[in-house]
Amino acid sequence: MHERAAMEQELSILAVAARERRSADLFLRAAVEGLCWALLAGVCGKLLWDSRIPPLFFWPLVLLDLVLLWDAVRRYREGRVSLRREVQVEARLRELRLALGIDP
């Protein structure tokens, strides 16, 4: 009886944790930042190609471009870690539902 109550309590805790899908937001942010990085890299490349001496605003754009790339990679890695954790929670949730007889 105590084992079943403990399993039901763990199930309710895991059900709340399984509803939170943080990885999707992180992957979306990484994709948007990656797109912005690619566009800004194209602008910087065009400025460098067309100018003998790069304009003064070229260097801040390059810095912004590198920050976007760094943050996109960081968010992608965080998304992978979060997705791995979500898959583990979902697997344990399915095990508990099967053990409790909720799912056939």
VENURNOR-V53536 format. One record per helix or strand of 3 or more residues. SS is the DSSP state (helix for helix, strand for strand). FROM is the first residue (numbers start at 0). LEN is the number of residues. If there is no record, write none. Layout:
BEGIN
((SS,FROM,LEN) (SS,FROM,LEN))
END
This chain:
BEGIN
((helix,1,18) (helix,21,29) (helix,55,45))
END
